[in-house]
Amino acid sequence: MAASEPTSGAMTAKAARDRAAEYLLRRHYFRWPEALPWLIAIVCFFVFPDRMTFGSQVVIMIMFALSLDLILGYAGIVTLGHAAFFGVGAYTVALASLKLGWSEPVSGVVGAGIVAGLVGVIVGWFILRYRGLTLLMLTIAFAAMLQEAGNIRSDFTGGYDGLPGLMFDPLLGHFQYDLYGHTAYWYALAVLAVVFFFVRRVVYSPFGQALTGIRENVRRMHSIGSPVHRRLVTVYAISAGIAGMAGALFTQTNAYVTLTVFDFDASAKVMVMLILGGTGRLYGPFIGAVIYMVMEDYFSKLSPTFWQFGIGLMLVLAVLFARRGLLGLAETGWRKLSQRGAP
Amino acid sequence: MTVALEVKGLNRSFGALHVTRDVDLTLEKGARHALIGPNGAGKTTLVNLITGVLKPSSGQVALNGEDITAWSQAERARRGLARTFQINQLFRGLTVLENLCMTIGERDGNCNNMWRSAGAKRAVIDEALDHLEALRLVDDALKLVRELPYGRQRLVEIAMALAQKPRVLLLDEPAAGVPSSETHLILDVVAALDPDIAVLIIEHDMDVVFRFAREITVLVAGAVFTKGTPEEIRSNEKVREVYLGEAHDHG
């Protein structure tokens, strides 16, 4: 493997350069399979029109898992406390509606994103100096602290009994929330689409590349002059903001919220979804959230006491045989197939 | 001659262990300086102190006349201090080309941008390819780093440091772990470095040291044992005793 090894005749130096450059130039282009999840989402509306309340919850979990993917899958920040930001967003719209009379849904979601993002900046600035297990513990501790703070002031937050009977304005002043969740579904899907294309741009930007660099080798990032801490805090805040927006949608579509949104279970659940679907791939959250939610729905009807066994089994199988998630597995399978097909 | 890097009275202890003792070191612009010494002499620790991975217990580091002792690693890197690692530190799951583009992006501050596509700046890609071409790595541009043999990864490591356009370059055993049939590749690259860059090389192979360096510092037990030109070091009896003799035994 010496460098003096002659390059194949057909491949001149210029051609090799162009081929390499072309790959980076085109990497962020849209490809047709990317339309698939959105088409499926639209088809689902017409196939299961009476399951759209459930559908909107799936969409919200996709968004939550997407926010986790941005920090875990791309920047390598391990967290089991991401429900903290989901909860901050959920309570922002609830309290704004109840105490301030601010019930307009779209501005509520934006506001919740901003509030959760600011909390993300502050928390991230402190905890992102640490990595690995220490960071993991700090994220858990932070979520638990928020939950406990809410519990102490249960006169204000409603505690574990929650804040029921929230009323939000019709969407865009026109669409009422209906019993079948039709409005909620389209609303959540539209917000997810906006957020998704934002995340997609960030991931393919130079900033997004720097995040993968931090994930791959933080020592090298320091040595090439990257302001690692600032980058991590920035992406943590963005992710917190998106989680907060998902939380706001959750409150608005359920017209109800309790302190259980801060549960450790909620943080763990979104991580399981992401691992099932595949981390560090934009569409992993889609697959993971859909499979988890559908399985949960199905198994819990089948066996109300043992339904978690099914989810657990899937997770074990995924970790053992599909380390890169179901999407990673599919990519590998696709590559093998297309190689076999090629001459 | 202007001074590129100056180390004055540098000390570092880990608890009771005094690993760096009163080290003084000056690199002028365009210097070719070798740092040698037996295993455990504190050579890598010194590199870590200069680059800011470690903070010194006392003493001073100055880059182009500016005191950088309190600066972070990243700030030093952005001001033209680059290094290679004794053991490869690369983005193993990314392509060689992406590794280079990352370095250029951070150097130029492009990586603050969240909206433009990383591939949209053709100039960055072209520059990355220029660096790869200089080390004859273009054919490997789209391979993942972890798929490359170690010797080639070593070249990527050097290409990364050069892509930082450093004024001071610290090479920590650039040929370590490379099969002997390929070491000439690395050494050719090192020999052909831009004459304006001040280079400090840590190397065990005395042939390389004597061929490359115009100045040599011998580090023993964390302190500067002696320094001089290659001829002076070669003829120094004491250096032979503590180091060269030993190196000979290892063959």
Interface residues (C-beta under 8 A of the other chain):
Chain A: M1 A2 A3 T7 M11 A13 A16 R17 R19 A20 A21 Y23 L24 L25 R26 R27 H28 R201 V202 Y204 S205 P206 F207 G208 Q209 A210 T212 G213 E216 N217 R219 R220 M221 H222 S223 I224 G225 S226 P227 V228 R231
Chain B: T51 V53 S72 Q73 A74 E75 R76 A77 R78 A82 R83 F85 Q89 L90 F91 R92 G93 L94 T95 L97 E98 C101 M102 T103 G105 E106 R107 N110 C111 N112 N113 M114 W115 R116 S117 A118 G119 A120 R122 I125 D126 L129 E133 L135 R136 L137 V138 D139 A141 L142 P149 G151 R152 M160 Q164 S181 E182 L185
